[in-house]
Amino acid sequence: MKLAFMSFKKGLYYDKLWKPNLPTAKPFKVIEKKDFGAEKSALIGLVNDFHQEKSRKTWDPHPAFGTFTHEQWGQMQYKHLDHHLRQFGV
């Protein structure tokens, strides 16, 4: 499993966009109803929290993908959020 994660890792921060309709792992699938306004506010809060860490140079390793550089963390977060915003047509 670790080898699969490591081969996928480069795609997290590589410049190429992630493919649409990538499968979602079962534990991350949202099946209950959510309040859009509350979820939007929570996301904005998380983005702002991450932005506040912009000068932080060291991060704990990612649980699945291991260590990232400062720049790679930023690229990965951008690509992940961009992927989901595109997924929902935002």
C-alpha positions, 0 to 999 in steps of 0.5 A: 500500500505504501508503494501505491501512495508513494507513486500517487504522491507526485500527482498531489503537487505536480502542475497537471490538474487532477482528473475529474471523477477520481474515486473517493475512498468510502470513509470520505464519502458524505452521505448525510445531508449538510447545511451548505452555508455552514459547510461553506463557512467551515471551508473558508475558516480552514482556508484562512487557518492554512493561510495563517501558516504560510511562513511555517517551514516544517510540517508533520508528515502526512499520514499516508504520503509522508513528508512534503516540502513547504512548497509541496504542502501549499501546492497539494492543498491548492490542487485538492481544493481546486479539484473539489471546487471544479467537481462542483462547478465552482 
